Amino acid sequence: MTNPLLEHHLHFNRRTFLHRASVGIGSLTLGSLLSRCGTGGGEPADNLAGLLPHFAPKAKRVIYLFQSGAPSQLELFDWKPVLRTMNGQELPESVRKGQRLTGMTANQKRFPLAGSLAKFTQHGQSGAWLSDLLPYTSRVVDELCIIKSMHTEAINHDPAVTFFQTGNQQPGRPSVGSWLSYGLGSENANLPAYIVLLSRGQGNIQPLASRVWGSAFLPSVHQGVQFRMGKDPVLYLRDPEGMDSISRRAMLDKIADLNRLHLEEFGDPEINTRISQYEMAYRMQTSVPELLDLSDEPESTFRLYGTDAMMPGTFAANALMARRLSERGVRFVQLYHMGWDAHSDVLGMTGRLAKDVDQASAALITDLKQRGLLDETLVIWGGEFGRTNYSQGLDAGFGRDHHPRCFSIWMAGGGVKPGIVYGETDELGYNIAENPVHVHDFQATLLHLMGIDHERFTFTYQGRRFRLTDVEGSVVRDILA
């Protein structure tokens, strides 16, 4: 049988030798730069943002609990007693100001105000108002920074989710997790820097495209790795039947030799990515089974997160897995919980989805704090936009349409002030009254907490320097601890 390596070497001539030698010297220089920067993966030197972090970080890791479909802030965080007293009255044009509506309500003849039917009470030393749909979150409210003045330009789900995750409403930009993987690398050589977990609630499911955790023009080694709950949490990770670990190692070594030959010939950094991913997959064959084995978790953990934590694929199980991943040094863990799109029966649907996530979200905060990890882990909870203060539909089971003008999220740990409420909306919950926070401001703040100056953190692609926050964004310094 012909030896492919020997055959490849037979094609060696003077011109090829000089070409490969020059590429090889350049690769050595680049490798030195990358090792100092800690990013790995073979990025061109002019794309490196400098030695990262730019300054001492407040947080080392991020757990982002993304509530896909847009939770209603008016049923959860933004208590508006005046809105309830004006229930059924027409939304004043002086409040609406001709702002953009979706096609689902633009043709409504009336826009009757709809006060929340949820009960709100104050909690904690901060006195924050929370809905009775969040009984567990109310117990940890003094650990939270609730931002009630988020706003975005996106008014439909896909561009709004894409905006939050990538900094642009159009596809084709790297996700925030990919940016952090590229800039800061991983703390654990046996697990990816960026891991994604999905769960579904009993509501209207808005589809999620994998590009929202993709790396776009960054090297593909930095894309999010989706973990599935089941026999094969990471697809194609198991050895084929009949192959043992020794044979697998020998096969990977031969493939790596071929890939390195191609790297010398073509200088394509994606070949380096291919080598890295093969090696990561091999190491994960050992690290992932240990990660997924929950037998070392005490019964108190499952009482804390709830019985759903023992059911793979639930939000509670994913929240527990997020803690396990974070404590093992995974840089960015992204949870998506789908189903929040409450165009009808807003109270019932929001209640069901809140029940899915309330206990586990609060448990994650408590668990991280008990383990001494909360101070170095930034936890984020929120969706892509808010919900209207007027009803979509006029029956008793009314819903709420998309509302980008104002909505609520919360952050905790990782250098954020605990026990505060930041920003305020008007008395009808339609416009921001003070301290607006744009999507790019939120992203700039997230990067700042990780020790990164968002204006200096760029990647040159097709002649332009790109960054997560595009050409906008200011750090919200009032919420920093």
C-alpha positions as CSV (number, residue, x, y, z in Angstrom):
1,M,0.0,0.0,0.0
2,T,1.3,3.5,-0.9
3,N,2.4,5.6,2.1
4,P,0.5,8.9,1.7
5,L,3.1,10.9,3.6
6,L,5.9,9.5,1.5
7,E,4.0,10.2,-1.7
8,H,3.3,13.8,-0.6
9,H,7.1,14.3,0.0
10,L,7.9,13.1,-3.5
11,H,6.2,16.2,-4.9
12,F,8.7,18.4,-3.1
13,N,10.6,20.7,-5.5
14,R,12.8,23.8,-5.1
15,R,9.9,26.3,-5.4
16,T,7.7,24.4,-3.0
17,F,10.6,24.2,-0.5
18,L,11.1,28.0,-0.6
19,H,7.4,28.6,-0.3
20,R,6.9,26.2,2.6
21,A,10.0,27.4,4.4
22,S,8.8,31.0,4.3
23,V,5.3,30.0,5.5
24,G,6.9,27.9,8.2
25,I,9.0,30.7,9.6
26,G,5.9,33.0,9.6
27,S,3.9,30.3,11.4
28,L,6.6,30.1,14.1
29,T,6.5,33.9,14.7
30,L,2.7,33.9,14.7
31,G,2.6,30.9,17.1
32,S,4.8,32.9,19.5
33,L,2.4,35.9,19.3
34,L,-0.6,33.7,19.9
35,S,0.9,31.9,22.8
36,R,1.5,35.2,24.5
37,C,-2.0,36.4,23.9
38,G,-3.6,33.1,25.0
39,T,-6.0,33.0,22.1
40,G,-4.7,30.1,20.1
41,G,-6.2,29.1,16.8
42,G,-3.9,30.8,14.3
43,E,-5.5,34.3,13.8
44,P,-3.6,36.8,11.7
45,A,-1.3,38.9,13.8
46,D,-2.9,42.2,12.8
47,N,-6.2,40.9,14.2
48,L,-4.9,40.5,17.8
49,A,-6.5,43.0,20.1
50,G,-3.3,43.2,22.2
51,L,-2.6,41.3,25.4
52,L,-5.9,40.5,27.0
53,P,-7.4,41.3,29.3
54,H,-6.8,45.0,28.8
55,F,-7.2,45.6,32.5
56,A,-8.0,43.6,35.7
57,P,-11.3,41.8,35.1
58,K,-14.2,41.7,37.6
59,A,-15.4,38.4,36.2
60,K,-13.7,35.4,34.8
61,R,-16.7,33.6,33.3
62,V,-20.2,34.3,32.1
63,I,-23.4,32.3,32.4
64,Y,-26.1,33.8,30.2
65,L,-29.7,32.6,30.8
66,F,-31.3,33.8,27.6
67,Q,-35.1,33.8,27.7
68,S,-36.0,33.4,24.0
69,G,-39.3,34.8,22.9
70,A,-39.2,37.9,25.1
71,P,-40.7,37.7,28.7
72,S,-43.2,40.3,29.6
73,Q,-41.5,42.8,31.9
74,L,-45.0,44.0,33.0
75,E,-45.8,40.6,34.4
76,L,-42.5,40.1,36.1
77,F,-40.4,43.1,37.0
78,D,-42.0,46.4,36.1
79,W,-44.9,47.1,38.4
80,K,-47.2,49.8,37.0
81,P,-50.2,50.5,39.3
82,V,-51.3,53.5,37.2
83,L,-51.5,51.2,34.2
84,R,-53.8,48.9,36.1
85,T,-56.1,51.8,37.1
86,M,-56.3,52.9,33.5
87,N,-57.1,49.4,32.3
88,G,-59.1,49.4,29.0
89,Q,-58.5,53.1,28.2
90,E,-56.9,54.0,24.9
91,L,-53.1,54.4,24.8
92,P,-52.6,58.1,24.4
93,E,-50.9,59.2,21.1
94,S,-48.7,61.5,23.2
95,V,-47.2,58.4,24.8
96,R,-47.0,56.3,21.7
97,K,-45.6,59.1,19.6
98,G,-46.1,57.3,16.3
99,Q,-43.6,54.6,17.2
100,R,-43.2,51.5,15.0
101,L,-45.5,48.6,15.6
102,T,-45.4,45.0,14.3
103,G,-47.7,43.7,11.6
104,M,-49.7,41.8,14.3
105,T,-51.1,45.0,15.9
106,A,-50.5,47.8,13.4
107,N,-54.0,47.3,12.0
108,Q,-55.8,47.2,15.4
109,K,-58.4,49.9,15.6
110,R,-57.9,50.4,19.3
111,F,-54.9,50.0,21.6
112,P,-56.5,49.5,25.0
113,L,-54.1,49.7,28.0
114,A,-53.7,46.4,29.9
115,G,-52.5,46.5,33.5
116,S,-50.9,43.3,34.8
117,L,-53.1,40.8,36.6
118,A,-50.1,39.5,38.5
119,K,-49.6,40.5,42.1
120,F,-46.5,42.6,42.9
121,T,-44.8,43.0,46.3
122,Q,-41.5,44.5,47.5
123,H,-38.6,42.2,48.5
124,G,-35.3,42.3,50.2
125,Q,-33.4,45.2,51.6
126,S,-33.5,46.8,48.2
127,G,-37.3,46.9,48.2
128,A,-37.4,45.8,44.6
129,W,-40.9,45.1,43.3
130,L,-41.3,41.6,41.9
131,S,-44.2,39.6,40.6
132,D,-45.6,36.7,42.6
133,L,-44.8,34.6,39.5
134,L,-41.1,34.8,40.7
135,P,-41.2,33.5,44.3
136,Y,-37.7,32.0,44.2
137,T,-36.1,35.0,42.4
138,S,-37.6,37.2,45.1
139,R,-35.5,35.4,47.7
140,V,-32.2,36.3,46.0
141,V,-33.3,39.8,44.9
142,D,-30.5,41.4,47.0
143,E,-28.0,39.7,44.8
144,L,-29.5,41.1,41.6
145,C,-29.0,44.2,39.6
146,I,-32.3,44.7,37.8
147,I,-32.1,46.9,34.7
148,K,-35.6,48.2,33.8
149,S,-34.5,50.5,31.0
150,M,-33.2,48.2,28.3
151,H,-34.1,49.1,24.7
152,T,-33.4,47.9,21.2
153,E,-34.2,48.8,17.6
154,A,-35.2,45.3,16.7
155,I,-38.9,44.5,16.7
156,N,-39.1,40.9,15.5
157,H,-37.6,37.8,17.2
158,D,-34.8,36.6,14.9
159,P,-33.1,40.0,14.3
160,A,-33.6,40.9,18.0
161,V,-32.0,37.7,19.2
162,T,-29.2,38.1,16.6
163,F,-28.7,41.7,17.8
164,F,-28.2,40.7,21.5
165,Q,-26.0,37.8,20.7
166,T,-23.9,39.3,17.9
167,G,-24.2,43.1,18.1
168,N,-26.0,43.3,14.7
169,Q,-29.5,42.5,13.5
170,Q,-28.2,41.0,10.3
171,P,-26.5,37.5,10.3
172,G,-22.8,37.2,9.7
173,R,-21.2,38.5,12.9
174,P,-19.6,36.5,15.7
175,S,-21.5,35.8,18.8
176,V,-20.5,37.3,22.2
177,G,-19.3,33.9,23.4
178,S,-17.1,33.5,20.3
179,W,-15.6,37.0,20.9
180,L,-14.8,36.0,24.5
181,S,-13.4,32.7,23.4
182,Y,-11.2,34.4,20.8
183,G,-10.0,37.1,23.2
184,L,-9.6,35.2,26.4
185,G,-9.3,31.6,25.5
186,S,-10.3,28.8,27.9
187,E,-9.3,28.0,31.4
188,N,-9.8,24.3,30.8
189,A,-7.9,22.5,28.0
190,N,-10.3,19.6,28.2
191,L,-13.5,21.5,27.5
192,P,-14.5,24.2,24.9
193,A,-14.4,27.8,26.0
194,Y,-18.0,28.3,24.8
195,I,-20.8,25.8,25.4
196,V,-24.5,26.1,24.6
197,L,-27.5,24.4,26.2
198,L,-31.1,24.5,24.9
199,S,-34.4,23.9,26.7
200,R,-38.1,24.3,25.7
201,G,-41.0,25.7,27.7
202,Q,-44.8,25.1,27.3
203,G,-45.3,28.2,25.1
204,N,-44.9,29.6,21.6
205,I,-41.5,28.3,20.4
206,Q,-39.5,30.7,18.3
207,P,-36.8,28.8,16.4
208,L,-33.2,29.5,17.1
209,A,-30.6,29.3,14.4
210,S,-27.2,27.9,15.3
211,R,-25.6,31.0,13.8
212,V,-26.5,33.0,16.9
213,W,-23.8,31.0,18.7
214,G,-21.5,30.8,15.7
215,S,-18.1,32.4,15.2
216,A,-18.8,34.0,11.7
217,F,-15.5,35.4,10.5
218,L,-13.6,34.5,13.6
219,P,-11.7,31.1,13.5
220,S,-14.3,28.4,13.8
221,V,-12.6,27.0,16.9
222,H,-14.4,29.8,18.8
223,Q,-17.9,28.8,17.8
224,G,-20.3,27.6,20.6
225,V,-20.4,23.8,21.1
226,Q,-23.9,22.6,21.7
227,F,-24.4,20.0,24.4
228,R,-27.4,17.8,24.0
229,M,-29.0,15.9,26.9
230,G,-29.1,12.2,26.1
231,K,-26.9,9.4,25.0
232,D,-24.6,11.6,22.9
233,P,-24.4,15.1,24.4
234,V,-21.8,16.0,21.8
235,L,-22.4,14.5,18.4
236,Y,-19.8,12.2,16.9
237,L,-17.7,12.3,20.1
238,R,-17.8,8.5,20.7
239,D,-15.4,6.2,19.1
240,P,-16.9,4.1,16.3
241,E,-17.6,0.5,17.2
242,G,-14.5,-1.7,17.0
243,M,-12.1,1.2,17.6
244,D,-10.2,1.4,20.9
245,S,-8.5,4.5,22.4
246,I,-5.1,3.4,21.2
247,S,-6.2,3.1,17.6
248,R,-8.1,6.4,17.8
249,R,-4.9,8.1,19.1
250,A,-2.9,6.7,16.2
251,M,-5.5,7.7,13.7
252,L,-5.6,11.3,15.0
253,D,-1.8,11.5,15.0
254,K,-1.7,10.5,11.3
255,I,-4.5,13.0,10.4
256,A,-2.6,15.7,12.3
257,D,0.5,15.0,10.3
258,L,-1.4,15.4,7.0
259,N,-3.1,18.5,8.2
260,R,0.2,20.1,9.2
261,L,1.6,19.4,5.8
262,H,-1.4,21.2,4.3
263,L,-0.9,24.0,6.7
264,E,2.7,24.5,5.6
265,E,1.6,24.4,2.0
266,F,-1.5,26.7,2.1
267,G,-1.1,28.7,5.4
268,D,-4.8,28.5,6.1
269,P,-5.5,29.1,9.8
270,E,-8.7,27.0,9.6
271,I,-6.4,23.9,9.2
272,N,-5.0,24.8,12.6
273,T,-8.6,24.9,13.8
274,R,-9.2,21.5,12.4
275,I,-6.2,20.0,14.2
276,S,-7.3,21.8,17.5
277,Q,-10.9,20.5,17.2
278,Y,-9.7,16.9,16.7
279,E,-7.6,17.1,19.7
280,M,-10.3,18.8,21.8
281,A,-12.8,16.0,20.8
282,Y,-10.3,13.4,21.9
283,R,-9.8,15.0,25.3
284,M,-13.5,15.5,25.7
285,Q,-14.1,11.8,25.5
286,T,-12.7,11.7,29.0
287,S,-13.9,15.1,30.4
288,V,-17.5,15.0,29.2
289,P,-18.6,11.7,30.8
290,E,-17.2,12.9,34.1
291,L,-19.0,16.3,33.7
292,L,-22.3,14.6,33.0
293,D,-22.1,12.2,35.9
294,L,-24.2,13.8,38.6
295,S,-23.7,11.1,41.2
296,D,-21.3,13.3,43.0
297,E,-24.0,15.9,43.6
298,P,-25.7,15.7,47.0
299,E,-29.4,15.5,47.4
300,S,-29.4,19.0,48.7
301,T,-28.4,20.2,45.2
302,F,-31.5,18.7,43.6
303,R,-33.7,20.2,46.3
304,L,-32.1,23.6,45.6
305,Y,-32.6,23.4,41.8
306,G,-35.9,21.5,41.9
307,T,-36.9,18.0,40.8
308,D,-36.6,19.0,37.1
309,A,-32.8,19.1,37.6
310,M,-32.8,15.3,37.4
311,M,-34.6,15.5,34.0
312,P,-32.0,16.0,31.1
313,G,-33.0,18.8,28.7
314,T,-35.0,20.9,31.2
315,F,-33.9,24.4,32.1
316,A,-33.2,23.3,35.7
317,A,-30.9,20.5,34.5
318,N,-29.1,23.0,32.2
319,A,-28.7,25.5,35.0
320,L,-27.1,22.9,37.2
321,M,-24.9,21.9,34.2
322,A,-24.0,25.5,33.7
323,R,-22.7,25.7,37.3
324,R,-20.7,22.5,36.8
325,L,-19.2,23.8,33.5
326,S,-18.4,27.2,35.1
327,E,-16.6,25.7,38.1
328,R,-14.5,23.7,35.6
329,G,-13.4,26.9,33.9
330,V,-15.6,27.1,30.8
331,R,-15.4,30.8,29.8
332,F,-19.0,31.3,28.5
333,V,-22.0,29.1,29.1
334,Q,-25.1,30.1,27.1
335,L,-28.5,28.7,28.1
336,Y,-31.5,29.4,25.8
337,H,-35.0,28.7,27.2
338,M,-37.6,28.9,24.4
339,G,-41.4,29.6,24.6
340,W,-41.9,33.2,26.0
341,D,-43.8,34.6,23.0
342,A,-47.0,35.6,24.8
343,H,-49.3,37.0,22.1
344,S,-52.3,35.5,23.9
345,D,-53.0,34.5,27.5
346,V,-50.0,36.6,28.7
347,L,-50.5,35.9,32.4
348,G,-51.0,32.1,32.0
349,M,-48.1,31.7,29.5
350,T,-45.7,33.9,31.5
351,G,-46.7,32.0,34.6
352,R,-45.9,28.6,33.1
353,L,-42.5,29.8,31.7
354,A,-41.6,31.5,34.9
355,K,-42.3,28.2,36.7
356,D,-39.8,26.6,34.4
357,V,-37.0,28.9,35.2
358,D,-37.6,30.7,38.5
359,Q,-36.4,28.2,41.0
360,A,-33.4,27.1,39.0
361,S,-32.3,30.7,38.2
362,A,-32.4,31.6,41.8
363,A,-30.7,28.3,42.8
364,L,-27.8,29.0,40.4
365,I,-27.2,32.3,42.2
366,T,-27.3,30.7,45.6
367,D,-25.2,27.7,44.5
368,L,-22.5,29.9,43.0
369,K,-22.4,32.1,46.1
370,Q,-22.1,29.1,48.4
371,R,-19.2,27.8,46.4
372,G,-17.4,31.2,46.4
373,L,-17.9,31.5,42.6
374,L,-20.4,34.2,42.3
375,D,-17.9,37.1,42.7
376,E,-16.0,35.8,39.6
377,T,-19.0,34.6,37.6
378,L,-21.3,37.1,35.8
379,V,-24.9,35.7,35.5
380,I,-27.3,37.4,33.1
381,W,-31.1,36.8,32.7
382,G,-33.3,38.3,30.0
383,G,-34.8,38.1,26.5
384,E,-34.6,40.0,23.2
385,F,-37.2,42.8,23.8
386,G,-40.2,43.5,26.0
387,R,-44.0,43.4,25.7
388,T,-46.5,46.1,25.0
389,N,-48.6,47.9,27.7
390,Y,-51.7,47.5,25.5
391,S,-53.5,44.3,24.7
392,Q,-53.2,42.3,21.5
393,G,-56.7,41.0,21.2
394,L,-59.6,42.2,23.4
395,D,-60.8,39.2,25.2
396,A,-60.1,38.1,28.8
397,G,-57.1,36.1,27.7
398,F,-55.4,39.0,26.1
399,G,-51.7,38.9,25.0
400,R,-49.0,41.5,24.5
401,D,-47.2,42.3,21.3
402,H,-43.4,42.9,20.8
403,H,-42.1,46.1,22.5
404,P,-38.5,47.2,21.9
405,R,-38.8,50.6,23.6
406,C,-38.3,49.3,27.2
407,F,-37.9,46.0,29.0
408,S,-36.1,44.4,31.9
409,I,-33.2,42.1,32.4
410,W,-31.1,41.3,35.5
411,M,-27.4,40.7,36.1
412,A,-25.7,39.3,39.2
413,G,-22.2,38.5,40.5
414,G,-19.0,39.2,38.5
415,G,-18.5,42.9,39.4
416,V,-22.1,44.1,39.3
417,K,-23.6,46.0,42.2
418,P,-26.0,43.7,44.1
419,G,-29.4,44.7,45.3
420,I,-30.1,47.7,43.0
421,V,-32.7,48.6,40.4
422,Y,-31.3,50.7,37.5
423,G,-33.4,52.7,35.1
424,E,-37.1,53.5,35.1
425,T,-39.9,53.6,32.6
426,D,-42.9,56.0,32.5
427,E,-46.0,55.4,34.6
428,L,-47.6,53.5,31.7
429,G,-44.6,51.3,31.0
430,Y,-44.3,52.4,27.4
431,N,-41.2,54.6,27.2
432,I,-38.0,55.0,29.3
433,A,-38.1,57.8,31.8
434,E,-34.4,57.6,33.0
435,N,-31.1,55.9,32.5
436,P,-31.6,54.1,29.1
437,V,-29.4,51.1,28.4
438,H,-29.0,50.1,24.8
439,V,-28.0,46.6,23.6
440,H,-24.5,47.9,22.7
441,D,-24.2,49.5,26.2
442,F,-25.1,46.1,27.7
443,Q,-22.5,44.4,25.5
444,A,-19.8,47.1,26.3
445,T,-20.5,46.6,30.0
446,L,-20.3,42.8,29.7
447,L,-16.9,43.0,28.0
448,H,-15.7,45.6,30.6
449,L,-16.5,43.2,33.4
450,M,-14.4,40.6,31.6
451,G,-11.5,43.1,31.5
452,I,-11.9,44.1,27.9
453,D,-12.2,47.6,26.3
454,H,-14.9,47.1,23.7
455,E,-13.5,49.9,21.5
456,R,-10.0,48.3,21.3
457,F,-11.2,44.7,20.9
458,T,-11.5,44.3,17.1
459,F,-11.0,41.8,14.3
460,T,-10.0,42.9,10.8
461,Y,-12.1,41.2,8.1
462,Q,-12.5,42.2,4.4
463,G,-10.6,45.4,5.1
464,R,-12.8,46.6,8.0
465,R,-12.2,46.4,11.8
466,F,-15.2,44.8,13.4
467,R,-16.1,44.7,17.1
468,L,-19.0,43.3,19.1
469,T,-20.5,46.7,19.8
470,D,-20.1,47.9,16.1
471,V,-19.6,51.7,16.4
472,E,-21.6,52.4,19.5
473,G,-21.9,51.4,23.2
474,S,-20.9,52.9,26.5
475,V,-20.1,51.1,29.7
476,V,-22.9,51.5,32.3
477,R,-20.6,52.5,35.1
478,D,-23.4,53.1,37.6
479,I,-24.0,49.4,38.0
480,L,-20.4,48.4,38.5
481,A,-19.4,47.3,42.0
